[in-house]
Amino acid sequence: MHQRCACGHTTRAQACRADDDLLWPGVDIGEQRLLGARLAATVVYLCLRMRLPRRKVSELLLELFALELSAALIDQAVHQAGRSVAPLEDQLALQLEQAVVLHIDETTWPEKTLLLWLWVFCCSHTVLYVIGQRTKEMFENALSADFAGTLMSDGYGVYRARALREVAREFLNDWDVIMRPLADPRLPLTNNAAERQLRHYVIARRISYGTRTPVGSHSVALLASIIDTCRLRGASATTLLARAIHAARTGLPAPSLPPIPTHLGSSASQMAA
């Protein structure tokens, strides 16, 4: 785009383009894109929430809107959206640490020939997925020592180490933890909240066979976190995704997460009391 004034000087506007990011190799962000922000957000929702393979998304958009998008372009849009929402990850982690009850679980997740794990951290209003190794470091990096709420999990030793500070025999040393939900009727008896969050992506894993690159894994975890958090809060995931994509392309700050509904926040406050 350019403008020529009467004096003969020509002013040319240069499209915004984000700097390269070592965490997102090959993922370029800028204003000059083939897909608008809202269409890109729709593509992400179809891939992640509707569990449609890239070629099925391509077929659907051609059938409904006569849009010819290749599977490669759709894959590129998902990765670009993942980088666009990356700044929201800190917001998700911070709001999780303020939860009174936090559910955690994990399931296997293949990244090409590498076997990784899809972790979920969720409370009544926020969900955070992380893909990586099944190690104590992964758990502690996602949840800092500032968390002072109640942790609901299975018997995996990493979780017990946080709950009791010592890994010991299940019933002998974990007795207080096992009996605590019976003593406090406000605590759930199971970890079904985390298991239900993972179920959708267990099915997606069987359809897609996981991801193929670290960028793909990171994109899936971040985008799934945003979509499921919006669903818990009764907000539009595609609207937030479109805003985040537009902000990243134009060099603007990332948008904030939707506010936590009063009824979800108040239930946590009552438990804290």
N, C-alpha and C positions, 0 to 999 in steps of 0.2 A: 504494500500500500504506500503510495507517495502523493505528495501535493506540491505543485509548482506555483511560486508566487510571481508577482509582476516584475520583480527585480531579476528574475531568471534563476533564483536559487530553488533547488528541489529538496524537499524534506521527505525522507523515507522512514516509515515506522517499521521497527523490527519486532517480529513476534517473540513473545516471552518463551524462554526455554530453560528448564531447570538444569543445574549442574549435575554431572555424573555422580553417582552414589555407589560406593564399593559394596554396599549391602544389596544393591539392586543392579547387578551387571547386565547391560543390554536392555534395560528398561528406561526408555526416554520419555520425559514428561515435557509437554509444551503445548502452545495454543494451536499449532498446525496439526490437527488430528483428523482422521477420516470419519470418526464417530463423535457426535455431540455428547456432552456430559450425561444427558438423560438417557440416551440410547445406550451408552457404555454401561450405565448403572443397571439398565434393564437386562443387558447381556450378562452381567455379573449375577444378577438375581436368578436368571434362568439356569445358569451353570451351577451355582452354589445351592440355592434354596430348592429349585425344581429338579436338581440332579440330572440335567440334560447334558449329554455329551456335546462337544463343540459342533459336530456335524449335524446333530439334531437341532441345535439352536440355529444354525445356518439354514436348515430346511424350513424351520418354523417362520423365521423372518422373511424368507423368500415367499412362502405361501401366504402369509398375512399382509405383508407390506411391500412385496416385490423388491425387497432389499437383498442384494447379492453380497454376502459377507463370507469370506473364506474362513475355514476353521483356524488357520494361522492368525488371521486378523482378530478373531474372537479371543483366541488365547492371549494375544498381545494386549487386548483391552482388559482382560482379567488381571494380568501382571501390572499394567499401568494403574489400574484401580487399587490393587494391593499396595503399591508404593504411595498412592495418593492418600490412603487412610492410615498409613504407618504412624503419623503424629498422634493419632487417637489412641494408640496402644497404651501410652502412659496414663491417659485419662481413665481407661478401663481398669488398669492395674490399681490406680489410686482409689477408685470407687469400690473395688473388690476388697481392698484392705480395710475399708471402713465398715464392711458387712459384719453383722453380729453372728450369722451362721453361714459358713462357706462350705460348699460341697466340692469334692475333688475326685476325679477318676481318670483313667487312661485306657487306651486301646492301641493295638498295633497299627502302624501306618507305613506302607512301603514307599520309598523314594527311589524309583528305578530298582537297582539291585540292593539297596541299603534298607535294612529294617529299622524303622524309627517308631516313635510312639506319638499318638495324638493325645495330649493332655487337655482336660477341661477343668476350669475353675469357675464356679457359678454360684450366685446367690439369687435372691428373689428378683433382682433388677439388673444384673450385669452378668455377662458371660465372656470369658477369655479363653481362647484356644491357643495352644502352643505345640508345635511339632518339633521333636528332638529326641535325644537319648532318654532312656528310662533310668535316670540317675538322680542322686540327691541334689546335685548342682542345678539340674533343670528345675526341680521343685523350688529350691531356695531362691533362684534367680527370678522366678515368676512371683513369688510371695515373700516379701521382706519380713524382717523381724518385727516390724511395726504392727503386724496383724495381731490383734488381741482378742479376736472372737473365738467361736467354737468351730472346730474343723470336723466335718463329717466325711468319712472315707472308709475304704475297705481296710484289710489287715496288712497292706503293703508296708514293709519295714520303714521306708522313708517317711511315711505319714506318722507312724507311731513315734518315730524319733522326735518329730515336732510336738506331738501331743504329750509325750511322757518324758522326753529328754533321754530316754534309754530304750534300746531295742531289747525286749525280753520275750519270754514265752507269752503266747497270746492271752490265755485266760488268767495266768498268774499275775503278771505285771500290768495287763491292760484291763483288769477288773473294774477299776473306777471309771474308765472311759466307756466300757461296755454298759455299765449300770447307770451312767449319768442320764441318758434319755428317759429312763424309767422314773428317775427322781425329779426331772423337770419336764412337765407335760408340754412345754412350749417347743421342745426340741423334737425333730423328726426321728422316727425309729429306724429309718433306712437311709441309704444313700441314693435312692431312686432318682432324685433330681439331677444328679450328675450323669447317671446311667441313661436317663431319658434324653439329655442333651447330646450324648454321644451316639445314640441309636441312629439318628439321621445320617451321620457321617460314616457309620459302619456300613450302612446300605450304599452310600456314595462310594466307599472304598471298594465294595464288591463290583460296582458298575465300572468305575474308572481305573481300578487297580492302583490307586494311590496317585502320587505325583512323580515327576521325572527329574526335577531339578530343585535345588534349595530355594530358588526364586518362586517356583510353583508352590512349594510347601509353605513358604512364608506368606504368599498371597492367599492361599486357602485358609490358613489359620486366622489372619487378620480380617479378611472379608467375612468369614463365618462368625467371628466375634461381633463384628458390627451388625450383621443381619440379625443374629439371635438376641443381641442386647436390645435392638429396636423392637423386636417382636415382644419381648418381655415388658417393655415400657409402652406398648401400644402405639408406637411411632412408625412412620413410613421409612423402611430401610432404603428404598430406591431414592427417596428425596435426600436423605443424608449422604448416600453414596454420590449422587449427582453434584451436591454442593461441595463435597470433598474433592471430587475430580476436577470441577471447575476451579476451585481455589488453588489446587496444585498446578494446574495448567497456566494460570495467570499470575502465579507468584504471591498469592494472598495467604494469610494464615489459615490453618485448617479450622473447620467449624467445630463447635462444641457438640458433645453428645446430647441427645434429647434429655430434658430434665427427668429426674426420677419421679414417677407419679406419687402423689401424696399417700395413697393407700399402701403402696409398697414401702415407702420410707417410714410411715407411721408404724407399720408392723414391726420393723426392725427396732424402732425406738422403744416400743413397748417391751420387747424382749430384753433390751439393754437395761431397762428400768427394773 
